[in-house]
């Protein structure tokens, strides 16, 4: 994933596990996380959408808060760790890397969710420096692989809680579904998606990861419907 580091970026911030983060990057990550959580809450809570649009409906604050927390811990965490995986590998290969939020697309995601439609492209890790096709492919691959591993983490409680209802069931099912969808979508070999960069490096690696990821994403849509 190609990118740049703005010259006037505020480089003061902090470090986590050896990775440095500017204040701008931390702010972008936080805003993207919260915006995605809100957008998915709007999508999953039609009564909440109706209330915000001035329509009277059956809405409880507890249900909205529960959906928001689930969204932040599944969609939000899946997205954040996907992007941070890109950064970890990019830095490993000597790149200058940072996450940059796309505020216009975040706004579009929230507005779209208000009318029951969501397309989320909250931003991306940009990096610069000399790099080979293999290294670029591995940087791209890190994101979807992270989502597949997260899906595996959520799969265990999902299987244990099959047939039950409640917050933990929602958390497990949504975490499994979202991470499978993120992995499958990002492995598509089009535009700026990770799959295109992986395929530019290795067709073998691309098909080994992309085929099961895309099939699992389709399965997630039907087995764990929104």
Secondary structure, 3 states (H helix, E strand, C coil): CCCCCCCCCCCCEEEECCEEEEHHHHHHHHHHHHHHHHHHHHHHCHHHHHHHCCCCCCCCHHHHHHHHHHHHHHHHHHHHHHHHHHHHHHHHCCCEEEEEECHHHHHHHHHHHHCCCCCCCCEEEEEECCCCHHHHHHHHHHHHHHHHHHHHHHHHHHHHCCCCCCHHHHHHHHHHHHHHHHHHHHCCCCCCCHHHHHHHHCHHHHHHHHHHHHHHHHHHHHHCCC
